[in-house]
C-alpha cells in the first residue's frame, strides 16, 4: 500500500521548485539534449535552461548558426553564411548571445577535421553586419587557440576578465597591434594566459608595454623560460598582480632557456605590492641575490622554483635560509630540477638532511615539494628529526622520483620512515618518499606496553602516499604493514610525474634496459599493494575496534578487582554487611 505524504508536503515541494537557483542546481546535472527539451516545459524553465545551454560555448558554428544557416564545404569547413545577415537575425541572436559567459575557440590540427573551422568570410560578414560593437555583450572568459588572431577581436569587450590566447610563431607589427587591441578593448582583464613557441626576447618590448596598460591584472601565465628579467620588471609595477606562473604543458609552449640566464631584474620601490604566488625558472644563486636585494617580493605565500642546473647542496641550504628570513609568510615551497634527456651532468654531492634542516626555521611552511636528479642522503634518524620538528606539515614530497641511473643504489629508508610522520604530523595529507619497500615481519615495528602488543598509530588525514620509483619485493607483506598506518581511502601512487623529455633512463647507459625492466616491475607491484590495501585497512579498523572494546573490558575488570581487593583488606569490624555492586 502506497504511503501517504505528510500534510503540506506537496505545497512545500512546489514552493521549493519555484526557486530558480534550486531548479538550476538540479538541471546542471543534465546534458545539453535534456536541457534543450526542458526549455520547452514552461517560461521559467526556459530561461534557466537557455542560460545553461549557452553559458559556455566551445563550438562557434553552433553559435553562429543562430544567425543564419552556414554553408559547409566537403572538407567540413564553414566558408560563409547562406545569405546576408539582417537586423532580424541579430535581434534573434541577441536573446542567446547575452547568455554566453565563456567562449572557447580552437582550430588547426585536429580541429580542421572536426567541423569547427570557420572561413574568413564568416568573420567578415559578422564584422560588417553587427548592430553593436559587442557581439557577445556579457562575455567574461575568452579562450582563443588559433593562428588567426584577428577574428578574436570581434569578441573582445570591456566585460572580459579572463583571456587566454595562443600566439603565432611569427612576430612583427601585427603582434604589436594585437597587443594594442587587447589593452584597448579589454582594459579590465584580471587573468591573462599567453601560449607561444618562440624566444621571449623577440616580443619583450610588446609584452612589457601590454602589462603596463592592464593595471587590473591579478594573474599572468606564461610558457616555460619566458619570465625574463625585463618581463619580471614590467610585471612588478602592477598594483593588483597576485600570481605569476608558467606551465610545463606542451600546449603552453616554451621559450629559450638563455632568456632567463642570468636572472637579475632590478626592482623599484613599491614593486609587487600584492604578489603572493610566484613560479619561475632560475638558478638558485640568482634567486638568493634577488631576495637579498631591496624591494624583493617579501609577501609570498607560495614559491615555485624550476632550477635550471644541478646545484650543490650548500647553495640549496643557503637558499632555504634566505627564503626563511625574507619570506616570513611563506606556506608552500616547491623546488624542482628536471634534467633533459641524455644531458651531461656536473659532479655534485647528494643533498643531505643537514642541508635541508633550515626548513624547520620557517614560521608557516606547511607544504614542501623537492624533486632532484640524485637520491637524497638521508637516514631514519633524520626522518624522525624532520617529522618531530614539523608538526604543522600538510604536504611533503621528499624527492620520491630520483632519476633511475643517477646514484642508482637502493634507498636507505625503509617503510619504517613512515612511522614518525604518522606519530608527529596529524595534518599530513600527502607524503612522497623514496623507499626500499621491503619488510620481513609486518608487525616488527609495533611496540609493546605492559606485555600487550600495541598497534602503530595510523595517519589521521593521509590521502596520498606517493612512492615514485621506490623498489619493492613482496607486495602482500608491504600492504599488510601499510594497513596499520594508512587510513581507509588512502591512495598508493607509484611512477613519475616528470614532464615530457626529462627524467628518463639514459638510453646509452649499459644498464638502461635492466633499470627500465625493474622500474616496470616495481610499478606493477606497488599497484598490487594499492589493490590489497583497502580490504586490509578495513580489517585493521575492525581489529582496532575489537581491541579497544577488549581493553575497555580489561580496564573495567581491573577496577572491579581492585575494589574487591580493597574491601577484602578491611578489618571485619569495619564491614557493615552491605553488598558491593560491580
C-alpha positions in Angstrom: 0.0 0.0 0.0 1.5 3.4 -1.0 2.4 5.7 1.8 0.6 9.0 2.1 2.9 12.0 2.1 2.7 14.3 5.2 0.2 17.2 5.2 1.6 20.1 3.3 4.3 18.1 1.6 3.1 18.9 -1.9 2.8 22.6 -1.3 6.3 22.7 0.2 7.8 20.9 -2.8 6.0 23.3 -5.1 7.4 26.3 -3.3 10.9 24.9 -3.3 10.7 24.2 -7.1 9.7 27.8 -7.7 13.1 28.9 -6.5 15.2 29.5 -9.7 18.5 28.8 -8.1 17.4 25.3 -6.9 16.0 24.4 -10.3 19.3 25.5 -11.9 21.3 23.3 -9.4 19.2 20.3 -10.4 19.2 20.9 -14.2 23.0 21.4 -14.2 23.4 17.6 -13.8 21.6 17.0 -17.2 23.2 17.1 -20.6 22.6 19.6 -23.4 19.9 17.4 -25.1 17.9 17.0 -21.9 18.0 20.7 -21.1 17.1 21.6 -24.7 13.9 19.6 -24.1 13.4 21.1 -20.6 13.5 24.6 -22.1 10.1 23.8 -23.7 8.4 22.9 -20.3 7.5 26.5 -19.2 8.7 30.0 -19.4 10.5 29.8 -16.0 12.4 26.6 -17.0 13.0 28.0 -20.5 15.1 30.9 -19.2 17.1 28.7 -16.8 17.7 26.0 -19.4 18.8 28.5 -22.1 21.3 30.0 -19.6 22.7 26.5 -19.1 22.8 25.7 -22.8 24.6 28.9 -23.8 26.6 29.8 -20.7 29.7 28.0 -22.1 30.2 27.9 -25.8 33.0 25.8 -27.4 31.5 25.5 -30.9 31.3 28.7 -32.9 29.5 27.2 -35.8 26.7 26.1 -33.4 26.5 29.7 -32.0 26.6 31.5 -35.4 24.0 29.1 -36.9 21.5 31.0 -34.7 22.0 34.0 -37.1 21.6 32.1 -40.4 22.5 28.7 -41.9 26.2 28.1 -42.6 27.4 26.8 -45.9 29.8 23.9 -45.4 32.3 22.5 -47.9 33.0 18.8 -48.4 36.0 19.2 -46.1 33.7 20.3 -43.3 34.8 23.9 -43.4 32.1 26.5 -42.9 33.2 29.0 -45.5 30.2 31.5 -45.3 26.6 32.1 -44.3 24.0 31.0 -46.8 22.7 34.6 -47.1 23.4 38.1 -46.0 22.7 38.8 -42.3 20.0 41.4 -41.5 18.6 43.2 -38.4 16.1 40.5 -37.6 18.9 37.9 -37.5 20.8 40.0 -34.9 17.7 40.6 -32.8 17.0 36.9 -32.6 20.7 36.2 -32.0 20.8 38.7 -29.1 18.4 36.5 -27.0 21.0 33.8 -26.9 24.3 35.8 -27.1 23.6 37.7 -23.9 23.7 34.4 -22.0 27.2 33.5 -23.1 29.8 33.9 -20.3 32.7 31.6 -21.5 33.7 31.3 -25.2 36.3 28.8 -26.4 37.6 28.6 -30.0 40.3 26.1 -31.1 41.2 25.4 -34.7 44.1 24.0 -36.6 45.3 20.4 -36.5 42.6 18.1 -35.4 40.0 20.9 -35.4 40.3 21.1 -39.2 38.6 17.7 -39.3 36.0 18.2 -36.5 33.9 20.8 -38.3 35.0 23.7 -36.1 36.8 25.7 -38.8 35.1 28.9 -39.9 36.1 30.6 -43.2 37.3 34.2 -43.1 34.1 35.2 -45.0 32.1 34.3 -41.9 34.0 36.7 -39.7 33.9 39.4 -42.3 30.1 39.2 -42.5 29.9 39.3 -38.7 32.1 42.4 -38.6 30.1 44.1 -41.4 26.6 43.5 -40.3 26.7 43.5 -36.5 24.5 46.1 -34.8 26.6 46.7 -31.8 30.4 46.6 -31.0 30.0 43.6 -28.6 28.7 40.5 -30.3 28.6 38.7 -27.0 27.8 41.5 -24.6 28.2 39.7 -21.3 31.3 37.6 -22.1 33.5 37.0 -19.1 36.1 34.5 -20.3 37.6 34.2 -23.8 39.9 31.3 -24.8 41.4 31.6 -28.4 43.7 29.0 -29.8 44.2 29.7 -33.5 46.9 31.1 -35.8 44.3 33.6 -36.9 44.2 36.2 -34.2 42.3 39.0 -35.9 38.8 37.3 -35.6 39.2 37.2 -31.8 39.0 41.0 -31.8 35.2 40.6 -32.6 34.7 39.1 -29.1 36.8 41.5 -27.1 34.9 43.8 -24.8 35.2 45.6 -21.5 33.3 42.8 -19.8 36.0 40.2 -20.4 38.1 39.4 -17.3 39.9 36.2 -18.3 41.7 35.9 -21.6 43.9 33.0 -22.9 45.4 33.1 -26.3 47.9 31.1 -28.4 50.2 33.4 -30.3 51.6 32.5 -33.7 55.3 31.9 -34.3 55.8 35.0 -36.4 56.2 38.4 -34.8 56.3 41.9 -36.0 53.9 44.9 -36.3 50.9 42.6 -36.4 51.6 41.1 -33.0 52.2 44.6 -31.6 48.8 45.8 -33.0 47.2 42.7 -31.5 48.5 43.5 -28.0 47.2 47.1 -28.5 43.8 45.6 -29.2 43.9 43.6 -26.0 44.8 46.6 -23.9 42.2 48.9 -25.5 39.3 46.6 -25.9 39.7 44.5 -22.6 41.2 47.1 -20.2 39.7 45.3 -17.1 41.4 42.0 -17.6 42.3 40.2 -14.4 43.7 36.9 -15.8 46.0 36.7 -18.9 47.3 33.4 -20.2 49.7 33.6 -23.1 50.9 30.5 -25.0 53.6 30.7 -27.6 56.6 28.8 -29.1 59.3 31.5 -29.5 62.1 33.2 -27.6 60.5 35.8 -25.3 63.3 38.3 -26.2 61.6 38.6 -29.6 58.4 40.1 -28.0 59.7 41.5 -24.7 59.0 45.1 -25.6 55.5 44.5 -26.7 54.8 42.3 -23.7 56.0 44.8 -21.2 54.0 47.6 -22.9 50.9 45.4 -22.7 51.4 44.6 -19.0 51.7 48.3 -18.2 48.3 49.1 -19.7 46.5 46.2 -18.0 46.5 47.7 -14.5 43.8 45.3 -13.2 45.8 42.1 -13.8 45.8 39.6 -11.0 47.2 36.5 -12.7 49.7 36.1 -15.5 50.5 32.7 -17.0 53.5 32.3 -19.4 55.3 29.5 -21.2 58.5 27.9 -19.8 61.6 30.1 -19.9 59.6 33.3 -20.6 59.8 35.1 -17.3 62.9 37.0 -18.2 64.4 39.8 -16.1 62.8 42.5 -18.3 59.4 40.8 -18.2 59.7 40.4 -14.4 60.5 44.1 -14.1 57.5 45.0 -16.3 55.1 42.9 -14.1 56.5 44.4 -10.9 54.6 47.7 -11.3 51.1 46.1 -11.5 49.3 47.1 -8.3 46.9 44.1 -8.1 49.1 41.3 -9.5 48.9 38.3 -7.1 50.0 35.3 -9.2 52.8 34.8 -11.8 53.2 31.2 -13.1 54.3 29.1 -16.0 53.2 25.7 -17.3 55.2 22.7 -18.5 52.4 21.6 -20.7 53.3 21.2 -24.4 50.3 23.3 -25.5 51.5 26.2 -23.3 54.7 26.4 -25.5 58.2 27.3 -24.3 60.8 29.9 -24.8 64.6 29.9 -24.8 66.5 29.0 -21.6 69.1 31.6 -22.4 66.5 34.3 -21.8 66.3 33.5 -18.1 70.1 33.1 -17.6 71.1 35.1 -15.8 68.0 36.2 -13.9 68.8 39.6 -12.5 65.9 42.0 -12.5 66.2 45.4 -10.9 63.1 46.3 -8.9 61.9 49.7 -7.9 60.3 50.9 -4.7 56.7 49.6 -4.4 57.4 46.5 -6.6 54.9 43.7 -6.4 52.7 45.1 -3.6 50.2 42.2 -3.7 52.3 39.3 -5.2 51.7 36.1 -3.2 52.2 33.3 -5.7 55.4 33.2 -7.8 56.6 30.5 -10.2 59.7 30.9 -12.3 62.8 29.2 -13.8 66.1 30.4 -12.4 69.4 29.3 -11.0 69.3 29.4 -7.2 72.3 31.8 -6.8 70.3 34.3 -8.9 67.3 33.8 -6.6 69.4 34.3 -3.5 70.7 37.6 -4.9 67.1 38.7 -5.9 65.7 38.0 -2.4 68.5 39.8 -0.7 68.0 43.0 -2.8 65.9 45.9 -1.9 62.2 45.8 -2.9 62.2 42.0 -3.3 58.8 40.3 -3.2 58.5 39.5 0.5 54.8 38.8 0.9 54.9 35.5 -0.9 52.9 32.6 0.4 53.7 30.2 -2.5 57.0 30.0 -4.3 57.9 27.5 -7.1 61.4 27.4 -8.4 62.3 25.4 -11.5 66.1 25.0 -11.1 67.9 25.3 -14.4 71.0 23.4 -13.5 72.1 20.8 -10.8 73.0 22.7 -7.7 75.4 22.0 -4.9 73.8 21.2 -1.6 75.4 24.2 0.2 73.6 26.5 -2.3 70.3 24.9 -1.7 70.8 25.3 2.1 71.7 28.9 1.6 68.6 29.4 -0.5 66.4 27.9 2.2 68.0 30.1 4.9 67.4 33.2 2.7 63.8 32.4 2.0 63.0 31.7 5.6 64.4 35.1 6.6 62.9 37.1 3.8 59.5 35.5 3.1 58.0 35.2 6.6 54.5 34.4 5.3 55.6 31.5 3.0 53.3 28.5 3.3 54.2 26.5 0.2 57.6 25.9 -1.3 58.5 23.9 -4.4 62.0 23.1 -5.7 62.3 21.1 -8.8 65.2 20.2 -11.2 64.2 18.4 -14.4 67.2 17.1 -16.3 66.8 16.9 -20.1 67.2 13.5 -21.7 70.8 12.3 -22.0 72.2 15.6 -20.8 75.6 15.8 -19.3 75.5 16.2 -15.5 78.1 18.0 -13.4 79.6 16.2 -10.5 77.8 17.4 -7.4 77.2 16.0 -3.9 74.0 14.4 -2.8 71.7 16.5 -0.7 71.5 15.5 3.0 69.2 16.4 5.9 71.9 18.8 7.2 71.4 20.8 4.1 67.6 20.7 4.5 67.4 21.4 8.2 66.7 25.2 7.6 63.2 24.0 6.7 62.4 23.8 10.4 63.1 27.6 10.7 60.1 28.6 8.6 57.2 30.1 10.6 54.2 29.0 8.5 55.5 26.5 5.9 53.2 23.5 5.6 53.8 22.3 2.0 57.2 21.4 0.7 58.0 19.5 -2.6 61.5 18.6 -3.7 62.5 16.9 -6.9 66.1 16.4 -7.8 68.1 14.1 -10.1 70.1 12.5 -7.2 68.5 10.5 -4.4 68.9 12.1 -1.0 71.5 11.1 1.6 69.1 10.7 4.5 68.7 8.3 7.3 65.9 7.1 9.6 67.2 9.4 12.4 67.0 12.3 10.0 63.4 11.5 9.2 62.5 11.3 12.8 64.0 14.7 13.5 62.2 16.2 10.5 58.8 14.8 11.5 59.1 15.7 15.2 60.2 19.2 14.4 57.4 19.9 11.8 54.0 19.0 13.3 52.2 21.5 11.0 53.2 19.7 7.9 50.4 19.0 5.4 52.1 18.0 2.1 55.7 16.6 1.8 57.3 15.2 -1.4 60.9 14.5 -0.4 62.4 13.6 -3.8 60.5 10.4 -4.3 61.3 10.4 -8.0 65.1 10.5 -8.5 66.3 9.6 -11.9 66.9 5.8 -12.0 70.5 5.6 -13.2 71.8 8.5 -11.2 73.0 7.3 -7.8 71.1 4.2 -8.5 71.7 2.4 -5.2 68.6 1.4 -3.1 67.2 3.9 -0.7 68.5 3.7 2.9 64.9 4.4 4.0 62.5 1.5 4.6 58.9 1.5 5.4 59.8 2.4 9.0 60.3 6.0 7.7 56.5 6.4 7.6 56.0 5.9 11.3 57.4 9.2 12.6 55.1 11.1 10.2 52.1 9.2 11.4 53.1 10.0 15.0 54.0 13.6 14.8 52.2 15.1 11.7 48.4 14.9 12.4 47.6 17.2 9.4 49.6 15.4 6.8 47.5 14.8 3.7 50.1 13.9 1.0 53.5 12.2 1.5 56.1 11.3 -1.1 59.2 9.3 -0.1 61.9 7.3 -2.0 61.9 4.0 -0.1 63.1 0.5 -0.1 59.7 -1.3 0.2 60.9 -4.5 1.8 59.8 -5.9 5.2 60.2 -9.4 6.6 57.7 -9.1 9.6 54.8 -6.7 9.1 54.4 -6.4 12.9 58.1 -5.9 13.6 57.7 -2.1 14.1 54.9 -2.4 16.6 55.6 -1.7 20.3 54.5 -3.3 23.5 53.3 -2.0 26.8 52.7 -4.0 30.0 53.2 -7.1 28.0 50.5 -6.2 25.5 51.1 -5.8 21.8 50.2 -2.3 20.6 49.3 -1.3 17.1 51.1 1.5 15.3 49.5 4.9 15.4 47.9 5.5 11.9 47.8 8.6 9.8 44.8 10.8 10.5 44.4 12.7 7.2 46.7 11.0 4.7 45.0 10.6 1.3 48.1 10.1 -1.0 51.2 8.1 -0.4 53.5 8.6 -3.4 56.3 6.1 -3.7 57.7 7.3 -7.0 60.4 4.9 -8.2 60.8 3.1 -4.9 61.8 -0.5 -5.0 59.5 -3.3 -3.6 59.8 -7.0 -3.2 56.7 -8.6 -1.6 53.5 -6.7 -2.2 51.5 -8.7 0.3 53.7 -8.0 3.3 54.1 -4.3 2.3 50.3 -4.0 2.0 49.9 -5.7 5.4 52.2 -3.3 7.0 50.7 -0.2 5.4 47.2 -1.3 6.5 48.4 -0.4 10.1 49.3 3.2 9.0 47.1 4.3 6.1 43.5 5.4 6.7 40.7 4.0 4.5 40.7 5.6 1.1 44.5 6.4 1.0 45.9 6.0 -2.5 49.3 4.4 -3.2 50.8 6.2 -6.2 53.9 4.8 -7.9 55.5 6.1 -11.0 56.8 9.5 -12.0 55.4 12.9 -12.9 58.4 14.2 -15.0 57.5 16.5 -17.9 58.0 15.0 -21.4 61.6 14.7 -22.4 63.1 14.7 -18.9 63.5 12.2 -16.1 64.0 9.2 -18.4 66.6 6.4 -18.2 69.6 7.4 -20.2 69.3 5.4 -23.4 73.1 4.9 -23.9 73.7 3.6 -20.4 74.7 -0.1 -20.3 72.2 -0.9 -17.6 69.3 1.1 -19.1 67.2 -1.9 -20.1 67.6 -3.6 -16.7 66.7 -0.5 -14.8 63.7 0.0 -17.1 62.6 -3.5 -16.5 62.9 -3.2 -12.7 61.1 0.1 -12.7 58.1 -1.5 -14.5 58.1 -4.5 -12.1 58.1 -2.1 -9.1 55.3 -0.1 -10.6 53.1 -3.1 -11.0 53.9 -4.4 -7.5 53.0 -1.1 -5.9 49.8 -1.1 -7.9 49.1 -4.5 -6.5 49.7 -3.0 -3.0 47.1 -0.4 -3.8 44.6 -3.1 -4.7 45.2 -5.0 -1.5 45.3 -2.1 0.8 41.6 -1.0 1.1 40.5 -4.5 2.2 43.3 -4.9 4.7 42.8 -1.4 6.1 39.1 -2.2 6.6 40.1 -5.3 8.5 42.6 -3.4 10.6 39.9 -0.9 11.5 37.6 -3.7 12.7 40.6 -5.2 14.6 41.3 -1.9 16.3 37.6 -1.6 17.4 37.7 -5.1 18.9 41.0 -4.3 20.6 39.6 -1.1 22.0 36.5 -2.9 23.3 38.7 -5.6 24.8 40.9 -3.0 26.5 37.9 -1.2 28.0 36.6 -4.5 29.3 40.0 -5.4 30.8 40.2 -2.0 32.4 36.8 -2.4 33.9 37.7 -5.8 35.3 40.9 -4.3 36.8 38.9 -1.6 38.6 36.4 -4.2 39.9 39.2 -6.5 41.1 40.9 -3.6 42.8 37.7 -2.6 44.6 37.2 -6.2 45.8 40.8 -6.4 47.0 40.4 -3.2 48.9 37.2 -4.4 50.5 38.8 -7.8 51.4 41.7 -6.0 53.1 39.4 -4.1 55.5 39.0 -5.5 59.1 35.9 -7.4 59.8 34.8 -4.8 62.4 34.6 -2.2 59.6 32.4 -4.2 57.3 28.7 -3.1 57.6 27.3 -6.2 55.9 26.3 -4.3 52.7 26.8 -5.6 49.3 29.2 -4.3 46.7 27.6 -3.8 43.3 30.1 -4.5 40.5 
